[in-house]
Amino acid sequence: MSDPVPAMADRADACAERVLAADSVVLASHIDADGLTSGAIAATALERAGIPFETTFEKQLDADAIERIAATDHEVALFTDFGSGQLDEILPHHRAGAFDAVVADHHQPATAEEGAEPPEIEHHLNPLLFGIDGASELSGAGATYVLARAMEREGVDNRDLAALAVVGAVGDMQDTDGGLLGANEGIVAEGVDAGAIEEVTDISLYGRQTRPLPKLLEYASELRIPGISGDEEGAIRFLSELDIDLKVDGDWRRWVDLSFEERQTVASALMQHAISRGVPPERVNGVTTTTYTLSAEEVGTELRDVSEFSTVLNATARYERADVGLAVCLGYRGEALEEARTLLRTHRRNLSEGLEWVKTEGVEQADNLQWFDAGTRIRETIVGIIAGMALGAEGVRRDQPIVAFAQENDEELKVSARGSGFLVRDGLDLSVVMSEAAAAVGGGGGGHDVAAGATIPREKRDAFVEEADRIVGDQVD
């Protein structure tokens, strides 16, 4: 057996041995695309190993959630896509014998109070512990895949699970620099070798498998082109001027329906049009990227392309239907997939309405960041996605991070922060911003350098903004 991430191999082996020795396992995972794929990878590996387990998904791994997990009375608690940042809450249960904790995560580990040792457990699998960037090089699903490979015994080959690991990584926005990098590349290579993944250079627009060509171009947020982006008539006019038959029986074809030569013709014309309208060459070059498709999925469906697959998953658990997302990840189609598609339509409508609300209401401006408070108008489970979509939209700056608030409950606010790659390169680390600013007002937070979140008392919003603004200023000055 090869090691997809050699630096993590010894720790992965130790974690695998502990899981394989368990009489039973409670598997706890996060609810986003990365968390769902992490849970599905772990569930499949456990099933193939013949280990009894039950699965639970948590929106937030707080003290109450850990109490619920401890009450399930299993020998091992396996945490995927969270747990590293909550080791201080997990440790008391671990030490008391409520469960033996195993964590496969990629978020920032919990820090110690000044002068104290940081909380740690023996079976902690996190790329950050081995010099690997958990925000850009390995996701929670990737860390769980490394564990699943280490759990292989005679007759078991878990390399097909690389497909889900790639969905998780892309869902966690780790492909924003032209494709997956670092430790993720090893997982992609294993998936390609196993026949589970196809890796090709293609147009970078979302919806290649499912959107009719005019909609593909009209909704292309990746490359805003005057006269085409956000302009249905402009997109149709552009396509109609090409010397290609782009319709079949009066219906527009999709990108996936085009031949290689036809795709080249459309992409070349699109780049020429963008340059003629003043789009900077470096942005035009980004119209092509490394793309990933799942070989086992039907061509032309939303599960064939990893970006669309991850969106389907986000549309399930964020609406309290993690069971549906897990079922889809585990290969169930039929009723599960139809329910996921229904949730996806609702998700897209809510995202569109939420983004329109932000554009209409605008954002508040601090010295070093911008922010908005959606209250109950945007679900707290999707406010972070909308914040990321709003960056660079009309009236929203791209050169500052954005912080979004939504009501979590009567006492608390959910906070989501989003940045960009170039801001991170300038020193921005939103994980630190959310963690320290939340702690300053009696809340808790964490995440990644480019995307992070927190939960704070409702009445502390303005104090939180002030503290977060100060920290951002210190980071990027």
N, C-alpha and C positions, 0 to 999 in steps of 0.2 A: 504493500500500500504506500503510495506517495503521500507527502504532506503538502496540502494546498498552501499553507502558510508555515514554512519551516520554523520560524522564530517562535511560534506558539505551540509547536508539536509536543514538547514534554508536558506542558501544563494541560494541553488538551487530552493527552493520554491519562493523566492523573484524574482529571474530571470525568472522563469516560469510564474509568475503572470504578469510580465511586457510584456513578449512575447505574452501571451494569450490575453492581453488587446489591442494589436496593431491592427490597421485597416489593415496594410500590413507590410511585412517584406522583407528586402533584406538580403539574406543569403550569406555570403562571407566565403570561406574556402581555405585552402592550397591545393597544388597539389600532395602531396605524398600520400602513402597508408593511413596514419593516417588522412590526411586532407580529402581525398575522402570519407572514411568511416564516418568521423565526419559530412561532408556535407550530406551524405545519411541518417544518423540517424536524423539529424535536419530536413531535408526535409520531411521525413516520419512522424515525430512527428507533424510538422506544418500542413501537409496534413490531418492527422487524427484529428487534432484540428479544421480543417476548416478555417485556416488562409491563406489568399492570400499571395503569396511570389514569389520572383524570386531569382535565384541562380547564383552566379558568383564565379569563382575560380581564384586565383592569385598566381603566382609563388613567389611573394615577396610583402608583405604588406608595400609598401613605400608611400610617400606622394602622388604620382600620382595615385596609386591604391585607396587610401582613397578618393581622389577627385572624382574618377569615381564612387565609391560607394555612396558618398554623392549626386552626380548628379542624382541618380536613383529616388530620391524623395519619399522614403518610411518612414513611421513613426519610425520604429525600424530597426537598422542595427545589425544583429546577426553575430558575428565573431566566427568561430570555428577553432581550431588548430592553430590559431595565434591571435594576438591582444593584449595579455598581454605585450609583449615587445615593442609594438607600441602605448601604451596609450598616450604618449606625443604628437603623431601625431593625434590620434583619438579625444582627448579632445577638441581641438578648434572647431571642427565640432559639437561635442556633445553639447558643451556649447552654440554654436550659433544657435542651433535648427535645424541643417541640418538633424539630426537623433538622436534618443535615443539609445545609444550603450549598447549592451549586449555581453559579452565576455565569451566563454567557451573554455579555453585553458589550457595548462600545461607547457608552456615555462616560462623562468624567466621574471617576470614583469619588466617594465622599471624602471630604478633607477633615483633618483633626482640628480640634481647638488648639490654640497656641500652647506649645509646650507638651502636647500629648501625641501619642502614636496614632497614625491614621487607622480607622477601622479596617480590618482585613480578615478574609477567610482563606482557608487552604485551597479551596476549589473555585477559583475566581479566574475566568477566561475572558480577558479584555485586551484588545490590541494595544491600548494605551500603555499597558504594563510592559510592552515589548518594543516600544519605540515606533509603533505604527499608528498613524493618524486615524482615529475612529470617526472623524467627521468626513473624511474624503477618501480613505483607503479601504475601510472595512466596516460594514454595517452590523447591526444586531443579527440579521439573518446570516451574514457572513461568518460571524463568530460562532453562531449555532451550527452552521455547516461544518466548520472546522471540528466542532465537537462530534457531530454526526459521523464524520469520516473516521474519527478516532474510535467511535463505538462499533465499527465494523468488525465482525468476526467471520469465521469460515462460511462461505456461501452468501455473504451479504455485500452488496456494492451500493453505496449511497451517493455515487457521483451524479446520478440523475437529479438529486436534490439541489445541485448547482443552479438549476433553472429558477427555483424559488429564491435562492440566495441573490441572484442577479435582479430579480423583481424587487426584492427588499432593498437592495443597494440603490437602484434607480428610483424607487419610491422615496428613498431618503435623500434624493437629490445629489447623489455622489457621482453622477455622470455629466456634470455641468461644464467640464473642461474638455469636451470633445470625446468623451467615453470614460469607461471605468479605468482607474489607475491603481498602482501599488498592489497591495495584497489582493484586491478584487480581481486583478488580471489572472492570478493563479487559479481562482475559482472559475472564471470564464473559460480558461484553457481546459480545465477538467470537464466542464459542461460540454464544450465543443467535442472533446475526445469521446465523451460518453454518448454523443449524438443528441443531447438534450437542448443545445443552444446553437444558433447560427449567428455569427458575428460578421457584419458587412458594413462597408461605408455607404451611407445613403443620405437622403435629405433629412434634415433635423427636425422637421415639423411634426407636431403631435397629431395623430389621427391617420397615419398612413394606411392602416388596415381598414378603417371603417368609414371615414368621412368622404363624401363626394368631393371631387377636386376643387370646386369653387369654395366650399366650406373649409377645406384644408387650408387654403390660402387666406380666406377672409379672417379666420380665427387664429392665424399664426402669430402668437405672441412672441415666439422666439426671434423673429426678424420682422420688425415693423417696416413695411414698405409703403410709402405714399402712393395713394391711388389703388391699393390692393387690400392692405390690412384694414379690417373693420369696414370694408366697402364691398358689399356683395356684387353690385353692378360692375365695379372696377375689376374684381376678380374674374367675373364671367367675361368681361371685355378682353382682358389680358389673355385668357385661355382660348377664346374664340379666334384670336389673331394668329395662333400657332398653327403650323401646317401639320396637324395631327388630328386624327379622328378621336375625339375625347368623349364621345357619347356612344352608347349601345342601346338601340331601340328607343332613342329619345332621352335616356337617363345618363347622367354624368357617371363616368368611370371613377374608380378610386385609384389612389397611388399604387396600391398593390396589384391592380389590374393592368398596369402599364408594363411594356417590355423594357429591358435595360436601355435600349436606344431611345425609347420615348421618354423615359425618366431623365436621361441626359439632356434631351432637347428642352424639356420643361425647366429643369434646374438651371441650365445655361441661360435661357431667356429670362428667368427670374432674376438671376444675378446681374445680367445686363440692365434690366429694368431698374433694379435697386440702385446700381451705380449711377444710372442716368438721372435718378431722382435725388441724388446727393447722399445716399447711405454710405457711411465710411467703409472703405475696403476691408478693414479688419472684421467688421460686423458681417459683411457680405460673405467673407470666407467661411463664416460659421454656419452657412446654410447647409453644409454637409458635415456629417459627424459619424462616429462609430455607433451602429445600432445593433440591437439584440432582439432576435425573435426566438420563440419557443417551438421547437421542431414538432412536438407532439400535438400542438393545438391547430385547429382548423384555420386555414388561410382565410383572411377577410373577417375574422372575429376579433373582439376586443381582448381576447386572451392570447392571441398570437404575438402581439407586440408587448414588450415588457412595460413600457410606459403606460399603455392603456390598461394592462393587467393591474398595475399598481393603483391606478385611479379607481378601478372597479373595487379593489380591496378597501381603499379609503372611504368609499361610498357605503360600506357595510358596517364596520365596527363603529364608525363615527355617528351612526344612527342606531346604536345599541343592538346591532345584529352581527356581532363577531362570529356567531355560529355559522352564519351564511358565508362570510369570508373564509373561514376555516374550511368549510365544506368544499368551496371552489378550489382552494389551494390543494386539498387532498384528492382532487380529481373528480368530484361529484359534479355532474352537469344537470340536465333536466330541470327539476323544480328549483334547486339551489341556484343555478345560473340565471334562471328567469327572475327569481327574487332579487338577485344581485343587480340585474339589469334595471329592474324597477327602482331599486334604491339609487342606482347610478343616475337615472333621469332626475330624481328628486335632488340628488347631490349637485348636479350640474345647474339646476334651476336655482338652488340656494346660493351657490357660488356666484352665479351671474347677478342675482339680486343683491348679494352682499357687496360685491365689487362696485355695482352701480351706486349703492348707498354711500360707500366711501368716496367715490368720485363726486357725488352730489353734495355731501356734507363737508368734504374736505378733511384735512388733517391739521392738528395743532403743531406749532413749530417751537421746539426748544433750541438751545444753542447747538447741540451736537446730534440730536435725533428728532424724529417726527413721530406723532402718536395720534391715535383716535380711540374713543371709548364707544363701543357699539351697544353697551348695555345688554338688553335682551333682543335686540334687532338681529343679531348674528349669533348662531349657536356657538358656544364656547369650544366645541369640538372641531370647528372648521375656521375659526377666526384667524388662526395662524396661516392657513392656506391662503385665505383672502388677503392677509397682510403681505404675503410673498407675491401674490398676483398684482397687488396695488403698486409695488415698487416700480417706479418708472412710468406709471400711468399718468394721465393728465392731472396736474396739480400735486403730484407726489414726486419728491426728489429721489434720484438714484444714488446720490453721493452721500446719503445719510441712512443709517438703519431706521427701520420703522418698528414701533411698539404698538401692539393692539390689545385692548381690554375688552372682555365680555363677562357678563355676570355668570359666575359659577353656581352660586346659591345666594341665599339671603345675606350671608355674612362675608362671602369671599368673591374676589375677582380672579378670573383666569387671565394671565398675561402671556402673550406670544410675541416674540421678537424675530425679525428677519433682516439679514444683511445681504451682502454679495461677495463674490470672490475677491474683487479688487479691494473692498473695504477690509476683508480679512488680511489680505497681503499688506495693508497699511497698519495692521496691528489690532483690528477689532476682534474681540472674543466675547460673543454674546453669552456664552456659558458662564463666564466670570461675571458679566454685567447682571444677568438674571439672578445668579446665586447670591452675589454680594448685596445688590439693591434689595432683593426680597428679604434677606436676613436682617437688613437694617430696619425694616418695617414690620418684622415679626412674621414673615412668610418664608417660603422655601422655593428654590428654583434651580435650574441647571439645563444641560443640553449640550449643544455643539457651538463651535465658534461662529458659524454662519446662521444658525437657527437654534433658538432656545426658548424656554418658557418658565413660568412661575405661577404660584398661587399666593395671593396677598389679601389682607383684610380690606374690605371695600372702602373704608374711610381713609385708608393710607395711600390712595392712588396718587395724589399730587406729590406726596413726600417720596413715593417710589420713583416717579418721573424725575424729580429733582436729583435724586441719588444716581439713577441710571444715567442721566445726562452728564453728570459729573464724571462718572467712571468712563463712559465712552470718550469724553473729551480727553481724559488722561491717556487712554489707549491710542488714539489716532492722532494726537498732537505731534 
